[in-house]
Amino acid sequence: MATELHGVRVDVDGTRTDITIPAGTRLSDYFREQLGGWPEYGHYGTAADPTGITAVVHETSARDMPVNGAATTFACQIRSGQLDYYLHGPVFFFGFDRACGATVSLTGEQRAVLGRLPVYSKGGAGRG
């Protein structure tokens, strides 16, 4: 049975907005509307943690949009290590259940990690 999804949108300027996607919504349609193009999904986490995160960006964000320092730092924190690239443009974060390969709501701990990160202005921040 489908349930609503709870996540956070992180904009390049550091603005963080809680997101709720109603049950039954086609995620690809929702993200296409929100991002203005096709979504690309990335999953981050550690082997020891069964729940990672799903990051959703515009598919061409790396060449068309500024770096999103807060979003990149959050993915690094959840992954427990650096990425070889930056996340660009607005990024939507949700949880990821590795056992079933499904996007789920962010956990309280994941939200707490995101909440502790500094807000970067103008998208110009290094990875953390």
N, CA, C and O of each residue as an XYZ file, in Angstrom:
512
protein
N       0.845     -1.184      0.000
C       0.000      0.000      0.000
C       0.888      1.244      0.000
O       1.790      1.374      0.828
N       0.627      2.141     -0.921
C       1.422      3.365     -1.034
C       1.110      4.317      0.116
O      -0.035      4.447      0.549
N       2.154      4.972      0.594
C       1.987      5.981      1.632
C       2.615      7.273      1.141
O       3.421      7.274      0.211
N       2.237      8.367      1.775
C       2.853      9.631      1.372
C       4.327      9.635      1.757
O       4.744      8.968      2.703
N       5.104     10.405      0.996
C       6.542     10.508      1.237
C       6.866     11.873      1.819
O       6.318     12.892      1.398
N       7.771     11.874      2.800
C       8.205     13.115      3.436
C       9.695     13.286      3.197
O      10.492     12.382      3.451
N      10.051     14.456      2.705
C      11.450     14.746      2.426
C      11.731     16.223      2.565
O      10.947     16.967      3.155
N      12.859     16.643      2.016
C      13.288     18.034      2.098
C      13.867     18.454      0.752
O      14.646     17.722      0.141
N      13.477     19.638      0.301
C      14.090     20.256     -0.873
C      15.167     21.197     -0.365
O      14.917     22.010      0.525
N      16.374     21.089     -0.932
C      17.481     21.971     -0.576
C      17.832     22.775     -1.820
O      18.268     22.223     -2.830
N      17.636     24.087     -1.732
C      17.949     24.971     -2.856
C      19.397     25.441     -2.773
O      20.035     25.349     -1.724
N      19.901     25.941     -3.887
C      21.289     26.389     -3.990
C      21.620     27.463     -2.953
O      22.748     27.526     -2.465
N      20.648     28.302     -2.617
C      20.899     29.367     -1.640
C      20.837     28.872     -0.203
O      20.964     29.663      0.731
N      20.643     27.564     -0.018
C      20.604     26.984      1.321
C      19.216     26.834      1.897
O      19.052     26.222      2.952
N      18.213     27.377      1.232
C      16.846     27.255      1.712
C      16.440     25.788      1.740
O      16.667     25.046      0.784
N      15.839     25.386      2.850
C      15.368     24.013      3.016
C      13.860     24.034      3.227
O      13.351     24.743      4.095
N      13.156     23.248      2.424
C      11.702     23.231      2.460
C      11.218     21.801      2.646
O      11.592     20.908      1.885
N      10.379     21.584      3.667
C       9.789     20.264      3.864
C       8.861     19.955      2.693
O       8.124     20.821      2.221
N       8.910     18.713      2.236
C       8.126     18.262      1.092
C       7.294     17.063      1.512
O       7.794     16.156      2.178
N       6.034     17.057      1.127
C       5.177     15.886      1.294
C       4.589     15.557     -0.064
O       3.942     16.397     -0.690
N       4.814     14.340     -0.516
C       4.256     13.880     -1.779
C       3.114     12.925     -1.436
O       3.326     11.902     -0.785
N       1.897     13.268     -1.883
C       0.737     12.430     -1.541
C       0.873     10.993     -2.066
O       1.502     10.748     -3.095
N       0.272     10.061     -1.337
C       0.243      8.658     -1.756
C      -0.360      8.567     -3.153
O      -1.298      9.297     -3.475
N       0.164      7.692     -3.966
C      -0.374      7.477     -5.303
C       0.195      8.400     -6.368
O      -0.117      8.242     -7.548
N       1.026      9.364     -5.971
C       1.626     10.282     -6.934
C       2.741      9.573     -7.694
O       3.572      8.889     -7.097
N       2.752      9.739     -8.997
C       3.871      9.197     -9.792
C       5.076     10.087     -9.563
O       5.061     11.268     -9.909
N       6.122      9.516     -8.977
C       7.301     10.318     -8.621
C       7.942     10.979     -9.823
O       8.349     12.138     -9.742
N       8.042     10.270    -10.935
C       8.678     10.879    -12.104
C       7.907     12.113    -12.567
O       8.523     13.107    -12.952
N       6.589     12.072    -12.537
C       5.783     13.230    -12.924
C       5.957     14.380    -11.932
O       6.104     15.537    -12.328
N       5.938     14.052    -10.647
C       6.104     15.078     -9.613
C       7.441     15.792     -9.785
O       7.488     17.022     -9.788
N       8.530     15.031     -9.927
C       9.844     15.641    -10.023
C      10.042     16.372    -11.341
O      10.720     17.399    -11.366
N       9.480     15.883    -12.428
C       9.567     16.613    -13.699
C       8.931     17.987    -13.570
O       9.460     18.974    -14.080
N       7.804     18.047    -12.892
C       7.129     19.330    -12.694
C       7.953     20.249    -11.787
O       8.120     21.429    -12.095
N       8.458     19.729    -10.691
C       9.210     20.528     -9.726
C      10.557     20.997    -10.264
O      10.992     22.109     -9.966
N      11.220     20.153    -11.059
C      12.563     20.456    -11.551
C      12.566     21.087    -12.937
O      13.588     21.621    -13.368
N      11.440     21.035    -13.639
C      11.387     21.592    -14.981
C      12.092     20.727    -16.015
O      12.526     21.228    -17.052
N      12.207     19.453    -15.746
C      12.854     18.521    -16.669
C      12.923     17.145    -16.060
O      12.356     16.890    -14.998
N      13.622     16.260    -16.743
C      13.711     14.879    -16.285
C      14.525     14.759    -15.010
O      15.581     15.380    -14.887
N      14.046     13.970    -14.061
C      14.789     13.771    -12.815
C      15.875     12.709    -12.968
O      15.760     11.777    -13.763
N      16.919     12.883    -12.186
C      17.957     11.865    -12.053
C      18.055     11.520    -10.578
O      18.056     12.413     -9.730
N      18.137     10.234    -10.264
C      18.114      9.754     -8.890
C      19.490      9.230     -8.493
O      20.135      8.512     -9.257
N      19.929      9.593     -7.300
C      21.160      9.053     -6.740
C      20.858      8.508     -5.358
O      20.033      9.064     -4.634
N      21.520      7.428     -4.990
C      21.311      6.818     -3.680
C      22.632      6.820     -2.928
O      23.668      6.418     -3.458
N      22.579      7.285     -1.672
C      23.778      7.417     -0.860
C      23.549      6.762      0.493
O      22.444      6.790      1.034
N      24.595      6.183      1.020
C      24.533      5.556      2.331
C      25.796      4.757      2.572
O      26.752      4.828      1.800
N      25.787      3.999      3.647
C      26.916      3.128      3.965
C      26.424      1.686      3.992
O      25.231      1.425      4.150
N      27.350      0.767      3.837
C      26.987     -0.651      3.850
C      26.399     -1.066      5.196
O      25.595     -1.997      5.251
N      26.782     -0.397      6.274
C      26.314     -0.755      7.610
C      24.902     -0.256      7.908
O      24.274     -0.724      8.857
N      24.395      0.684      7.113
C      23.092      1.286      7.373
C      22.099      0.838      6.308
O      22.309      1.116      5.128
N      21.019      0.148      6.693
C      20.061     -0.336      5.700
C      19.222      0.773      5.060
O      18.573      0.547      4.039
N      19.234      1.962      5.653
C      18.481      3.065      5.071
C      19.433      4.192      4.704
O      20.069      4.796      5.567
N      19.514      4.457      3.439
C      20.305      5.571      2.945
C      19.375      6.700      2.545
O      18.272      6.831      3.078
N      19.825      7.506      1.610
C      18.993      8.594      1.108
C      18.898      8.513     -0.406
O      19.764      7.953     -1.077
N      17.832      9.083     -0.918
C      17.643      9.292     -2.345
C      17.781     10.780     -2.586
O      17.109     11.582     -1.937
N      18.654     11.159     -3.519
C      18.787     12.555     -3.948
C      18.228     12.634     -5.361
O      18.574     11.822     -6.219
N      17.365     13.609     -5.598
C      16.772     13.778     -6.917
C      17.155     15.158     -7.441
O      16.902     16.177     -6.798
N      17.776     15.170     -8.631
C      18.207     16.413     -9.274
C      17.702     16.426    -10.712
O      17.268     15.399    -11.233
N      17.760     17.586    -11.345
C      17.477     17.695    -12.772
C      18.588     16.970    -13.513
O      19.755     17.098    -13.143
N      18.254     16.212    -14.548
C      19.252     15.362    -15.214
C      20.429     16.128    -15.810
O      21.511     15.558    -15.951
N      20.258     17.384    -16.158
C      21.376     18.153    -16.724
C      21.895     19.205    -15.753
O      22.585     20.141    -16.156
N      21.568     19.052    -14.486
C      21.937     20.080    -13.508
C      23.444     20.296    -13.426
O      23.880     21.421    -13.180
N      24.243     19.273    -13.621
C      25.694     19.414    -13.479
C      26.283     20.363    -14.515
O      27.332     20.959    -14.272
N      25.639     20.514    -15.652
C      26.197     21.437    -16.649
C      25.431     22.748    -16.745
O      25.915     23.707    -17.347
N      24.232     22.799    -16.152
C      23.385     23.978    -16.319
C      23.124     24.777    -15.047
O      22.611     25.893    -15.134
N      23.456     24.254    -13.879
C      23.066     24.898    -12.627
C      24.246     25.016    -11.679
O      25.208     24.254    -11.782
N      24.177     25.979    -10.745
C      25.282     26.151     -9.782
C      25.360     25.009     -8.766
O      24.397     24.274     -8.547
N      26.525     24.890     -8.164
C      26.767     23.890     -7.131
C      25.833     24.128     -5.948
O      25.583     25.268     -5.556
N      25.329     23.049     -5.395
C      24.508     23.105     -4.191
C      25.372     22.545     -3.046
O      25.420     21.336     -2.820
N      26.049     23.454     -2.336
C      26.981     23.057     -1.283
C      26.336     22.307     -0.149
O      26.885     21.309      0.317
N      25.180     22.759      0.313
C      24.508     22.087      1.431
C      24.074     20.683      1.044
O      24.225     19.746      1.828
N      23.535     20.533     -0.165
C      23.083     19.218     -0.608
C      24.263     18.258     -0.772
O      24.175     17.090     -0.393
N      25.360     18.750     -1.332
C      26.544     17.914     -1.512
C      27.097     17.480     -0.159
O      27.457     16.317      0.026
N      27.162     18.413      0.781
C      27.674     18.100      2.111
C      26.791     17.072      2.808
O      27.303     16.171      3.473
N      25.475     17.191      2.666
C      24.554     16.225      3.272
C      24.793     14.824      2.706
O      24.863     13.857      3.464
N      24.918     14.708      1.391
C      25.182     13.392      0.789
C      26.501     12.815      1.300
O      26.602     11.614      1.550
N      27.508     13.672      1.454
C      28.806     13.217      1.990
C      28.664     12.727      3.424
O      29.256     11.713      3.792
N      27.894     13.425      4.226
C      27.687     13.030      5.624
C      26.995     11.668      5.702
O      27.405     10.809      6.482
N      25.969     11.473      4.911
C      25.229     10.211      4.925
C      26.103      9.082      4.389
O      26.036      7.953      4.875
N      26.904      9.384      3.410
C      27.793      8.388      2.791
C      29.026      8.112      3.648
O      29.693      7.093      3.472
N      29.327      9.017      4.573
C      30.525      8.929      5.415
C      31.800      9.020      4.586
O      32.779      8.319      4.845
N      31.772      9.885      3.599
C      32.948     10.093      2.768
C      32.652     11.060      1.632
O      31.497     11.363      1.334
N      33.709     11.530      1.016
C      33.586     12.498     -0.067
C      32.948     11.890     -1.310
O      33.029     10.685     -1.545
N      32.314     12.750     -2.096
C      31.852     12.380     -3.429
C      32.918     12.827     -4.422
O      33.718     13.710     -4.114
N      32.938     12.241     -5.581
C      33.870     12.642     -6.638
C      33.286     13.748     -7.508
O      33.862     14.101     -8.537
N      32.158     14.289     -7.103
C      31.446     15.306     -7.876
C      30.595     16.127     -6.909
O      30.485     15.794     -5.729
N      30.003     17.191     -7.415
C      29.090     18.022     -6.636
C      27.669     17.813     -7.118
O      27.449     17.448     -8.273
N      26.705     18.040     -6.241
C      25.304     18.100     -6.628
C      25.021     19.544     -7.035
O      25.562     20.478     -6.442
N      24.181     19.723     -8.039
C      23.901     21.046     -8.597
C      22.406     21.319     -8.593
O      21.589     20.400     -8.650
N      22.062     22.610     -8.524
C      20.667     23.013     -8.595
C      19.891     22.572     -7.376
O      20.478     22.129     -6.389
N      18.568     22.689     -7.435
C      17.754     22.218     -6.313
C      17.849     20.702     -6.205
O      17.871     19.996     -7.213
N      17.904     20.211     -4.968
C      18.003     18.772     -4.726
C      16.895     18.370     -3.761
O      16.709     18.993     -2.715
N      16.165     17.326     -4.124
C      15.136     16.763     -3.261
C      15.718     15.540     -2.580
O      16.296     14.671     -3.232
N      15.562     15.474     -1.254
C      16.067     14.334     -0.493
C      14.922     13.573      0.143
O      14.006     14.154      0.725
N      14.999     12.251      0.016
C      14.089     11.326      0.664
C      14.928     10.185      1.190
O      16.127     10.125      0.919
N      14.331      9.288      1.929
C      15.040      8.114      2.387
C      15.129      7.080      1.278
O      14.494      7.214      0.231
N      15.923      6.050      1.520
C      16.036      4.947      0.568
C      16.150      3.651      1.352
O      17.070      3.484      2.153
N      15.224      2.742      1.125
C      15.234      1.433      1.779
C      15.987      0.466      0.875
O      15.482      0.049     -0.167
N      17.193      0.117      1.285
C      18.047     -0.732      0.456
C      17.488     -2.139      0.288
O      17.701     -2.768     -0.748
N      16.780     -2.634      1.287
C      16.262     -4.002      1.231
C      15.284     -4.188      0.075
O      15.296     -5.223     -0.592
N      14.445     -3.198     -0.161
C      13.456     -3.331     -1.234
C      13.724     -2.374     -2.395
O      12.983     -2.376     -3.379
N      14.769     -1.562     -2.291
C      15.125     -0.654     -3.378
C      14.103      0.438     -3.616
O      13.874      0.840     -4.757
N      13.483      0.923     -2.542
C      12.405      1.899     -2.688
C      12.743      3.232     -2.028
O      13.440      3.287     -1.015
N      12.234      4.294     -2.624
C      12.314      5.612     -2.017
C      11.272      5.669     -0.909
O      10.114      5.301     -1.108
N      11.699      6.137      0.264
C      10.832      6.228      1.438
C      11.021      7.615      2.067
O      11.808      8.424      1.575
N      10.310      7.874      3.132
C      10.458      9.152      3.834
C      11.819      9.232      4.530
O      12.374      8.215      4.948
N      12.349     10.455      4.647
C      13.562     10.662      5.439
C      13.298     10.253      6.877
O      12.200     10.457      7.395
N      14.297      9.678      7.518
C      14.166      9.325      8.929
C      14.426     10.564      9.780
O      14.936     11.570      9.288
N      14.075     10.483     11.045
C      14.351     11.572     11.980
C      15.843     11.850     12.088
O      16.254     13.009     12.151
N      16.655     10.807     12.112
C      18.108     10.986     12.197
C      18.657     11.653     10.938
O      19.519     12.527     11.031
N      18.173     11.257      9.773
C      18.620     11.896      8.535
C      18.251     13.380      8.525
O      19.048     14.220      8.108
N      17.053     13.692      8.981
C      16.637     15.097      9.075
C      17.526     15.866     10.056
O      17.860     17.028      9.823
N      17.900     15.212     11.145
C      18.763     15.860     12.138
C      20.137     16.169     11.547
O      20.686     17.244     11.790
N      20.698     15.236     10.773
C      21.992     15.476     10.116
C      21.876     16.673      9.190
O      22.735     17.553      9.212
N      20.838     16.722      8.383
C      20.626     17.851      7.474
C      20.452     19.154      8.244
O      20.979     20.190      7.840
N      19.725     19.107      9.336
C      19.490     20.298     10.139
C      20.733     20.863     10.799
O      20.788     22.059     11.087
N      21.728     20.028     11.045
C      22.966     20.486     11.684
C      23.955     21.108     10.697
O      24.932     21.729     11.115
N      23.718     20.950      9.414
C      24.667     21.461      8.426
C      24.510     22.967      8.244
O      23.403     23.495      8.354
N      25.618     23.661      7.967
C      25.525     25.106      7.724
C      24.774     25.391      6.436
O      24.701     24.544      5.545
N      24.223     26.579      6.346
C      23.551     27.031      5.139
C      24.574     27.809      4.327
O      25.192     28.747      4.831
N      24.752     27.418      3.067
C      25.691     28.089      2.181
C      24.944     29.037      1.276
O      23.883     28.693      0.755
N      25.478     30.217      1.084
C      24.821     31.153      0.178
C      25.456     31.057     -1.208
O      26.631     30.717     -1.344
N      24.679     31.355     -2.208
C      25.107     31.413     -3.610
C      25.708     30.115     -4.106
O      26.453     30.123     -5.087
N      25.409     29.001     -3.460
C      25.812     27.707     -3.963
C      27.302     27.450     -3.987
O      27.733     26.460     -4.578
N      28.096     28.286     -3.380
C      29.531     28.115     -3.476
C      30.155     27.577     -2.214
O      30.738     28.338     -1.442
N      30.049     26.307     -1.988
C      30.654     25.721     -0.795
C      31.368     24.444     -1.156
O      31.019     23.762     -2.119
N      32.363     24.139     -0.376
C      33.093     22.899     -0.573
C      32.325     21.730      0.008
O      31.295     21.889      0.663
N      32.848     20.587     -0.246
C      32.223     19.378      0.297
C      32.685     19.181      1.711
O      33.756     19.646      2.099
N      31.851     18.468      2.506
C      32.199     18.280      3.902
C      32.389     16.950      4.312
O      32.687     16.701      5.480
